[in-house]
């Protein structure tokens, strides 16, 4: 969560126009979380995200969510 806030702040400082564009948040390493923890983390991100963001939970280890990410890109 802190990483997300830091990155968003840095992007805004770099170029405010970037914040107007749609983008994807790829929440990686979800394989390390329990199902309950996954839901809690996604809910936290959903509470602070803007309407221009898609949140995709993924795991590069297991491949979970990667097809959805490729389709969105």
N, CA, C and O atoms as a MOPAC input file, in Angstrom:
PM7 MOZYME 1SCF
protein

 N      0.81500 1    -1.17900 1     0.00000 1
 C      0.00000 1     0.00000 1     0.00000 1
 C      0.86700 1     1.25500 1     0.00000 1
 O      0.60500 1     2.19100 1    -0.75500 1
 N      1.88300 1     1.27800 1     0.83000 1
 C      2.77900 1     2.43600 1     0.88100 1
 C      3.48800 1     2.63600 1    -0.45500 1
 O      3.70000 1     3.76800 1    -0.89000 1
 N      3.85200 1     1.52900 1    -1.10100 1
 C      4.50600 1     1.62200 1    -2.41300 1
 C      3.59000 1     2.28800 1    -3.42400 1
 O      4.02200 1     3.13500 1    -4.20600 1
 N      2.33400 1     1.90200 1    -3.40400 1
 C      1.35400 1     2.48300 1    -4.32700 1
 C      1.26300 1     3.99600 1    -4.13300 1
 O      1.31800 1     4.75700 1    -5.09900 1
 N      1.12600 1     4.41900 1    -2.89700 1
 C      0.99900 1     5.84800 1    -2.59400 1
 C      2.26000 1     6.59200 1    -3.03900 1
 O      2.16400 1     7.67600 1    -3.61400 1
 N      3.42200 1     6.03100 1    -2.78500 1
 C      4.68800 1     6.66800 1    -3.18300 1
 C      4.80300 1     6.79700 1    -4.69500 1
 O      5.20400 1     7.84100 1    -5.20900 1
 N      4.45300 1     5.73700 1    -5.39600 1
 C      4.54600 1     5.75100 1    -6.85600 1
 C      3.57900 1     6.77200 1    -7.44700 1
 O      3.94000 1     7.51300 1    -8.36200 1
 N      2.36700 1     6.81300 1    -6.93300 1
 C      1.38400 1     7.77000 1    -7.44200 1
 C      1.85300 1     9.20500 1    -7.20100 1
 O      1.68500 1    10.06700 1    -8.06300 1
 N      2.42800 1     9.45500 1    -6.05300 1
 C      2.93200 1    10.79500 1    -5.74300 1
 C      4.07100 1    11.16700 1    -6.69400 1
 O      4.12100 1    12.28600 1    -7.20600 1
 N      4.98100 1    10.22400 1    -6.92500 1
 C      6.10400 1    10.48400 1    -7.83100 1
 C      5.64100 1    10.74100 1    -9.25400 1
 O      6.15200 1    11.64300 1    -9.91900 1
 N      4.68700 1     9.96600 1    -9.72500 1
 C      4.16000 1    10.17200 1   -11.07800 1
 C      3.51400 1    11.54600 1   -11.21400 1
 O      3.69600 1    12.23100 1   -12.22000 1
 N      2.76100 1    11.93900 1   -10.19500 1
 C      2.10300 1    13.24200 1   -10.22500 1
 C      3.12400 1    14.38300 1   -10.23100 1
 O      2.94700 1    15.37900 1   -10.93400 1
 N      4.17200 1    14.23300 1    -9.45700 1
 C      5.21800 1    15.25200 1    -9.42700 1
 C      5.97800 1    15.31200 1   -10.74600 1
 O      6.39000 1    16.38700 1   -11.18300 1
 N      6.16200 1    14.16100 1   -11.37500 1
 C      6.89500 1    14.10000 1   -12.63600 1
 C      6.10400 1    14.76100 1   -13.75800 1
 O      6.62800 1    15.59200 1   -14.50000 1
 N      4.82500 1    14.37500 1   -13.87000 1
 C      3.99500 1    14.90900 1   -14.94900 1
 C      2.52600 1    14.72600 1   -14.58200 1
 O      2.02100 1    13.60300 1   -14.58300 1
 N      1.84800 1    15.80700 1   -14.27400 1
 C      0.44700 1    15.73000 1   -13.85000 1
 C     -0.44800 1    15.12700 1   -14.92500 1
 O     -1.48200 1    14.53800 1   -14.61100 1
 N     -0.06100 1    15.26900 1   -16.19400 1
 C     -0.86700 1    14.70400 1   -17.27600 1
 C     -0.88600 1    13.17700 1   -17.24700 1
 O     -1.82100 1    12.56100 1   -17.75800 1
 N      0.12900 1    12.56600 1   -16.65900 1
 C      0.13400 1    11.10400 1   -16.54100 1
 C     -1.05700 1    10.61800 1   -15.72200 1
 O     -1.58200 1     9.53200 1   -15.96700 1
 N     -1.47200 1    11.40400 1   -14.77200 1
 C     -2.57100 1    11.01400 1   -13.89400 1
 C     -3.91800 1    11.00100 1   -14.62500 1
 O     -4.89200 1    10.44700 1   -14.11400 1
 N     -3.97900 1    11.60000 1   -15.80500 1
 C     -5.21200 1    11.62600 1   -16.58300 1
 C     -5.38500 1    10.38000 1   -17.43900 1
 O     -6.47000 1    10.12400 1   -17.96100 1
 N     -4.32000 1     9.61000 1   -17.58200 1
 C     -4.35000 1     8.43700 1   -18.44300 1
 C     -4.73800 1     7.18800 1   -17.64800 1
 O     -4.41900 1     7.07200 1   -16.46500 1
 N     -5.43100 1     6.25600 1   -18.31200 1
 C     -5.76000 1     5.00000 1   -17.62100 1
 C     -4.49700 1     4.16100 1   -17.43100 1
 O     -3.58400 1     4.21100 1   -18.25500 1
 N     -4.45000 1     3.39900 1   -16.35300 1
 C     -3.31600 1     2.51000 1   -16.14600 1
 C     -3.71900 1     1.30200 1   -15.32000 1
 O     -4.81200 1     1.25200 1   -14.75700 1
 N     -2.83100 1     0.34500 1   -15.25700 1
 C     -3.07900 1    -0.92900 1   -14.59300 1
 C     -2.15800 1    -1.05900 1   -13.39000 1
 O     -0.96200 1    -0.78000 1   -13.47100 1
 N     -2.73200 1    -1.48400 1   -12.28100 1
 C     -1.94400 1    -1.82700 1   -11.11300 1
 C     -1.86000 1    -3.35300 1   -11.09300 1
 O     -2.86600 1    -4.03100 1   -10.88500 1
 N     -0.67300 1    -3.88300 1   -11.30800 1
 C     -0.46600 1    -5.32600 1   -11.24900 1
 C      0.03800 1    -5.66300 1    -9.84800 1
 O      1.20000 1    -5.43100 1    -9.51600 1
 N     -0.86000 1    -6.21200 1    -9.03700 1
 C     -0.52300 1    -6.57100 1    -7.65700 1
 C      0.12400 1    -7.95300 1    -7.67500 1
 O     -0.57200 1    -8.96900 1    -7.66700 1
 N      1.43900 1    -7.98800 1    -7.69800 1
 C      2.20100 1    -9.23100 1    -7.85900 1
 C      2.39000 1    -9.94800 1    -6.51500 1
 O      2.17500 1    -9.38500 1    -5.44100 1
 N      2.79400 1   -11.19300 1    -6.62600 1
 C      3.11000 1   -12.07400 1    -5.49500 1
 C      1.88700 1   -12.42700 1    -4.65900 1
 O      1.99300 1   -12.62900 1    -3.44900 1
 N      0.73100 1   -12.50000 1    -5.30300 1
 C     -0.46800 1   -12.85800 1    -4.55500 1
 C     -0.42500 1   -14.30400 1    -4.07300 1
 O     -1.19600 1   -14.69500 1    -3.19700 1
 N      0.47300 1   -15.09100 1    -4.64500 1
 C      0.60900 1   -16.47600 1    -4.21000 1
 C      1.14900 1   -16.57200 1    -2.78000 1
 O      1.05600 1   -17.62700 1    -2.15300 1
 N      1.70600 1   -15.48400 1    -2.27000 1
 C      2.24900 1   -15.46800 1    -0.91200 1
 C      1.18800 1   -15.14200 1     0.14000 1
 O      1.45900 1   -15.21100 1     1.33900 1
 N     -0.01600 1   -14.78700 1    -0.30500 1
 C     -1.08200 1   -14.38500 1     0.60200 1
 C     -2.17500 1   -15.43500 1     0.68900 1
 O     -2.40900 1   -16.18700 1    -0.25800 1
 N     -2.83700 1   -15.47700 1     1.82500 1
 C     -4.02300 1   -16.32400 1     1.93900 1
 C     -5.15100 1   -15.65300 1     1.16300 1
 O     -5.03800 1   -14.48600 1     0.78600 1
 N     -6.21800 1   -16.37000 1     0.92600 1
 C     -7.36400 1   -15.79900 1     0.20800 1
 C     -7.91600 1   -14.58900 1     0.95900 1
 O     -8.27700 1   -13.58700 1     0.34200 1
 N     -7.98200 1   -14.67800 1     2.27700 1
 C     -8.47600 1   -13.56500 1     3.09100 1
 C     -7.56000 1   -12.34900 1     2.94800 1
 O     -8.04300 1   -11.22900 1     2.78600 1
 N     -6.25100 1   -12.55800 1     3.00400 1
 C     -5.29100 1   -11.46000 1     2.86400 1
 C     -5.38600 1   -10.81800 1     1.48200 1
 O     -5.29600 1    -9.59700 1     1.35600 1
 N     -5.56500 1   -11.63200 1     0.45500 1
 C     -5.71600 1   -11.11200 1    -0.91200 1
 C     -6.89000 1   -10.15300 1    -0.98400 1
 O     -6.76900 1    -9.03300 1    -1.48000 1
 N     -8.04100 1   -10.61800 1    -0.47500 1
 C     -9.25400 1    -9.79900 1    -0.51100 1
 C     -9.04400 1    -8.49400 1     0.24200 1
 O     -9.46100 1    -7.43300 1    -0.22300 1
 N     -8.40200 1    -8.56700 1     1.39800 1
 C     -8.16600 1    -7.36100 1     2.19900 1
 C     -7.27500 1    -6.36100 1     1.46000 1
 O     -7.55200 1    -5.16100 1     1.46100 1
 N     -6.21300 1    -6.85200 1     0.83300 1
 C     -5.29300 1    -5.96300 1     0.11200 1
 C     -5.96500 1    -5.33000 1    -1.10200 1
 O     -5.78200 1    -4.14100 1    -1.36400 1
 N     -6.73700 1    -6.11300 1    -1.84000 1
 C     -7.44900 1    -5.58200 1    -3.00800 1
 C     -8.49200 1    -4.55700 1    -2.56000 1
 O     -8.66800 1    -3.53100 1    -3.21700 1
 N     -9.18000 1    -4.82200 1    -1.45500 1
 C    -10.15700 1    -3.86700 1    -0.93400 1
 C     -9.48400 1    -2.55600 1    -0.54400 1
 O    -10.03400 1    -1.48300 1    -0.79200 1
 N     -8.30600 1    -2.62600 1     0.06000 1
 C     -7.55700 1    -1.42300 1     0.42500 1
 C     -7.21800 1    -0.60700 1    -0.82100 1
 O     -7.40100 1     0.61000 1    -0.84600 1
 N     -6.72300 1    -1.28800 1    -1.85000 1
 C     -6.38400 1    -0.58900 1    -3.09500 1
 C     -7.62300 1     0.02000 1    -3.74000 1
 O     -7.57400 1     1.14100 1    -4.24600 1
 N     -8.72100 1    -0.70600 1    -3.72500 1
 C     -9.95700 1    -0.19000 1    -4.31800 1
 C    -10.45600 1     1.06400 1    -3.61400 1
 O    -11.07100 1     1.92500 1    -4.24400 1
 N    -10.19900 1     1.17700 1    -2.31500 1
 C    -10.64400 1     2.35400 1    -1.57300 1
 C     -9.85300 1     3.60500 1    -1.93600 1
 O    -10.38200 1     4.71300 1    -1.84100 1
 N     -8.59900 1     3.44900 1    -2.34800 1
 C     -7.78500 1     4.64100 1    -2.60900 1
 C     -7.50400 1     4.88900 1    -4.08700 1
 O     -6.95000 1     5.92900 1    -4.44100 1
 N     -7.86900 1     3.97200 1    -4.93300 1
 C     -7.57500 1     4.14100 1    -6.35800 1
 C     -8.51600 1     5.14700 1    -7.01100 1
 O     -9.56500 1     5.48700 1    -6.46300 1
 N     -8.12500 1     5.60900 1    -8.18000 1
 C     -8.99400 1     6.48200 1    -8.96500 1
 C     -9.78900 1     5.62500 1    -9.94800 1
 O     -9.58000 1     4.41500 1   -10.03300 1
 N    -10.67800 1     6.24000 1   -10.67000 1
 C    -11.50500 1     5.49700 1   -11.62800 1
 C    -10.72200 1     5.06100 1   -12.85600 1
 O    -11.19200 1     4.21400 1   -13.61600 1
 N     -9.55000 1     5.61700 1   -13.06000 1
 C     -8.77100 1     5.31500 1   -14.25800 1
 C     -7.87400 1     4.08200 1   -14.08000 1
 O     -7.15500 1     3.70200 1   -15.00500 1
 N     -7.91200 1     3.47300 1   -12.92200 1
 C     -7.01900 1     2.35200 1   -12.64200 1
 C     -7.76500 1     1.02600 1   -12.64200 1
 O     -8.88800 1     0.92500 1   -12.14700 1
 N     -7.13100 1     0.02800 1   -13.19800 1
 C     -7.58700 1    -1.35000 1   -13.06600 1
 C     -6.60400 1    -2.04600 1   -12.13700 1
 O     -5.39200 1    -1.90300 1   -12.29600 1
 N     -7.11200 1    -2.79100 1   -11.17600 1
 C     -6.25700 1    -3.55200 1   -10.27700 1
 C     -6.34100 1    -5.01600 1   -10.68300 1
 O     -7.42200 1    -5.60400 1   -10.71000 1
 N     -5.18900 1    -5.59700 1   -10.99900 1
 C     -5.13800 1    -6.99900 1   -11.38100 1
 C     -4.18600 1    -7.74900 1   -10.45600 1
 O     -2.97400 1    -7.54200 1   -10.50700 1
 N     -4.73500 1    -8.62000 1    -9.61000 1
 C     -3.85700 1    -9.45000 1    -8.78500 1
 C     -3.20200 1   -10.51700 1    -9.65500 1
 O     -3.88300 1   -11.22200 1   -10.40000 1
 N     -1.88600 1   -10.63200 1    -9.55900 1
 C     -1.16100 1   -11.60900 1   -10.38600 1
 C     -0.10900 1   -12.34300 1    -9.56200 1
 O      0.28100 1   -11.91000 1    -8.47800 1
 N      0.32700 1   -13.45500 1   -10.10700 1
 C      1.46800 1   -14.18300 1    -9.56300 1
 C      2.32000 1   -14.64500 1   -10.74000 1
 O      1.88100 1   -15.46200 1   -11.54900 1
 N      3.51600 1   -14.12900 1   -10.82900 1
 C      4.39900 1   -14.59200 1   -11.89900 1
 C      4.89900 1   -15.99400 1   -11.61200 1
 O      5.30200 1   -16.70600 1   -12.53100 1
 N      4.88000 1   -16.40200 1   -10.35100 1
 C      5.31000 1   -17.75400 1    -9.99000 1
 C      4.31600 1   -18.80100 1   -10.48400 1
 O      4.70700 1   -19.78700 1   -11.10800 1
 N      3.02400 1   -18.58500 1   -10.20300 1
 C      2.00700 1   -19.56700 1   -10.57700 1
 C      1.32800 1   -19.25100 1   -11.90500 1
 O      0.66100 1   -20.10900 1   -12.48200 1
 N      1.49600 1   -18.02200 1   -12.39200 1
 C      0.85100 1   -17.61700 1   -13.63200 1
 C     -0.55700 1   -17.08300 1   -13.44100 1
 O     -1.21200 1   -16.69200 1   -14.40700 1
 N     -1.02000 1   -17.06400 1   -12.21000 1
 C     -2.36700 1   -16.59500 1   -11.91800 1
 C     -2.52200 1   -15.12400 1   -12.31600 1
 O     -1.71000 1   -14.27900 1   -11.93900 1
 N     -3.56800 1   -14.83400 1   -13.07500 1
 C     -3.88900 1   -13.46800 1   -13.46500 1
 C     -3.10100 1   -12.93200 1   -14.65200 1
 O     -3.37700 1   -11.82500 1   -15.11500 1
 N     -2.13200 1   -13.68300 1   -15.15500 1
 C     -1.29500 1   -13.16900 1   -16.23300 1
 C     -2.05600 1   -13.03900 1   -17.55500 1
 O     -1.82500 1   -12.10000 1   -18.31600 1
 N     -2.96100 1   -13.98100 1   -17.82400 1
 C     -3.75600 1   -13.87400 1   -19.05600 1
 C     -4.59400 1   -12.60400 1   -19.05400 1
 O     -4.67200 1   -11.90700 1   -20.06600 1
 N     -5.21900 1   -12.30100 1   -17.92200 1
 C     -6.02700 1   -11.08300 1   -17.80200 1
 C     -5.15500 1    -9.83900 1   -17.99600 1
 O     -5.58000 1    -8.86800 1   -18.62200 1
 N     -3.94800 1    -9.87800 1   -17.46000 1
 C     -3.04000 1    -8.74900 1   -17.61500 1
 C     -2.66600 1    -8.53100 1   -19.08400 1
 O     -2.65500 1    -7.39700 1   -19.56300 1
 N     -2.36400 1    -9.60100 1   -19.78300 1
 C     -2.01000 1    -9.50600 1   -21.20100 1
 C     -3.17900 1    -8.95100 1   -22.00900 1
 O     -2.98700 1    -8.11400 1   -22.89100 1
 N     -4.37800 1    -9.41300 1   -21.71200 1
 C     -5.56000 1    -8.93200 1   -22.41800 1
 C     -5.77400 1    -7.44100 1   -22.17400 1
 O     -6.10100 1    -6.70400 1   -23.10400 1
 N     -5.59400 1    -6.99100 1   -20.94100 1
 C     -5.78500 1    -5.58300 1   -20.59900 1
 C     -4.75400 1    -4.69500 1   -21.28500 1
 O     -5.06200 1    -3.57600 1   -21.69600 1
 N     -3.53600 1    -5.19600 1   -21.40600 1
 C     -2.46300 1    -4.41600 1   -22.02900 1
 C     -2.74600 1    -4.30500 1   -23.51600 1
 O     -1.97100 1    -3.68800 1   -24.24700 1

